């Protein structure tokens, strides 16, 4: 079976929105967008004039790679604390933790 956390992320997004948890909702939206972007087809491989193209299907390894990239980006941004931006750094660490939850399921 191909591991795919998108349905759980969508469910968790609805919950975050209902709970007015803006930080969690933001990272879940961003994660879903990153997965959707990874499915995009390289336009150089599409015939000119094509209007309907099937998106790439991500396997478990590709999904994991996207999530790891999002997690790393949030952790890198958490370095803002060094510059006195504790609030932003804390939010980014929390976002990284949210992504890590889905990665833990895949392990």
N, C-alpha and C positions, 0 to 999 in steps of 0.2 A: 504494500500500500504506500502511496506517495504522501508523505507528511505535508500538510498544508494548513497553517494556522489562520488563514484569512477569515474563515467563518467565525472562529473564536474572537479574533480581533474585532470584527464587525459587531459581534454581540457585546463585547467589552466596551466598544465605542458608544453604543447606545446607552449602556449603563453609566458611563462617565458623563455623557451629556445630561442624562436624567439627574445625576447627582451634582451637576454643575461643577465638575472637576475639570477645569480648563486645561491644566497641565497634562493630565492623562489623555483627555480628548485630543489635544494637539499632537502628542506623540503617536497616538494610534492612527490619526488621520495621515500624518506624515509617513508612517510605516506602510499603510495601505497604498499611498501614492507611490512610494518607492517600489513596492512590488508591482504595481500597475506599469510604472515606467520600465521596469525590467522586462516586462512582457512585450513592450513595443517592438515592432518589426523594423529592421534597418531599411530605411526607404531606398537605399541604393540597390536593394535586391528585389524591389517591386517593379513590375512592368509599368511603363509610362501610361497614364490614364486609368490605372486600376483604382477603383473606388472602394472595394471591399476586400480587406486583407485579414486573414486569420492571425490573431496575436500569437506570439510564442507561448508555449506551455512550459512553465517552470517546473523542474523536478525538485526533489527535496534538497539537493545540494545547492541549487541556484537560489532557492528560497532562503536557506540558511546563510548563504553568502550575502544576500541583500540585508538580512537582519543583522548579521555581524557588522556590516558596513555602517548601518544606522546606529548600532550600539557604539562602535568605535568613534563615530562622528560626535555623538553626544558626550562621550567620555573625554574626547579631545577638547571640546568646548567647555567642559567643566573646569579646565585650567584657568578660566576667568577669575577664579578665586584668588589667584596670585596677584591679580590686578585690583583687588578690593571689591570685586563684584560678586559678593557672597550669595546674594539672592538668586541671580541668574545661574551661578554655578550649581547651587542646590537644586534648582529646577531641572537643569540638564542632567545632573546625577540621578534625579528621580526618573527622568525620561529614559535614561540608559537602563535603569532598573526595570522599568516596564518592558522594554524590549528583551531584556535578559530573561524574563519570565517565559517568553515564547521559545527562546533558544534552549532553555532548560528542559522543555517538553521534548525537544528533538534529540536530546542526548541520551 
